[in-house]
Amino acid sequence: MIRLQFNLSCQRLLLLLLTVFFSACGHAPHRQPIAIEKANKSELEARRAVRDGDLMRAKELFNLAMLKQLSLDNIQAVTQIAINLSAVYHKLGEDIVGLALLDRILTEYSDLITPEQRATIAFRKAIIYTDSGSIPDAETSLQNASHECIGQCSVKTGIENLYARIYLSKGDYKAALQRSKAVINSGAEIDELANSYRVAALSELEMGLNDDALSHFLAVLDLDKQLALSSRIKEDLKGAARVLVKLNRNQEAESYTNRANALADAVQKLRVNATNKIQP
């Protein structure tokens, strides 16, 4: 009799546990609203297009994602997409459009976005100005970026590297080297570390510090290979060749030059193949 009651109790407990288990499994996991999922999907596809080098498609998809987020009044999401889209415009040579987009975000939504986003916008503008040779505008934008970059700001290292680039462009090689070495010693992430090594190498090359320049060119070459950035790898190979010539190591210099030329030829052939590829 006691055993029977025990078995019945065990059966009831088992039934209760099974009921709870299947009840819990019956609830579907929480999903975002479909509209947000679609906006996020467009942005993800745009990022993939950038990674694949399809900048025209990236531009189209980022614009689509921005419209979707605007339709939901997701201002911070709109801002981040605009920042990424401005970088695409810059790569396509459409700097005026990219700058206008960033200015529009600042004008219309400045009070609704975070200080870090304002810093990132100012930093992005500074990059565009620097690359176009508008150094005074670049310095003004960098000052704005530094003002907004509070605490553990994600673009703080980038700001330092861009200051170093500007000093390099102005011929102040000592200041450029000092800024770049500060970034190198700060434990920066690989992409910014590569940028700082490159500025250091170029500054040392101009200052006649050839052994140090070669060391830094080889260091950045290794980093850019890890990042798989063909255009930068070519720059690094040519930079190393320039230093080796100054060191009278002409045979080695020729080897690096040949590697740079072979890389450039391979990139060009890949572009032609992509252009001529028959779409299904």
Secondary structure, DSSP 8 states (H G I E B T S, - for coil): -HHHHHHHHHHHHHHHHHHHHHHHHTS------HHHHHHHHHHHHHHHHHHTT-HHHHHHHHHHHHHHHHTTT-HHHHHHHHHHHHHHHHHTT-HHHHHHHHHHHHHHHGGGS-HHHHHHHHHHHHHHHHHTT-HHHHHHHHHHHHHH--SS-TTHHHHHHHHHHHHHHTT-HHHHHHHHHHHHTTT--HHHHHHHHHHHHHHHHHHT-HHHHHHHHHHHHHHHHHHT-HHHHHHHHHHHHHHHHHTT-HHHHHHHHHHHHHHHHHHHHHHHHHHH----
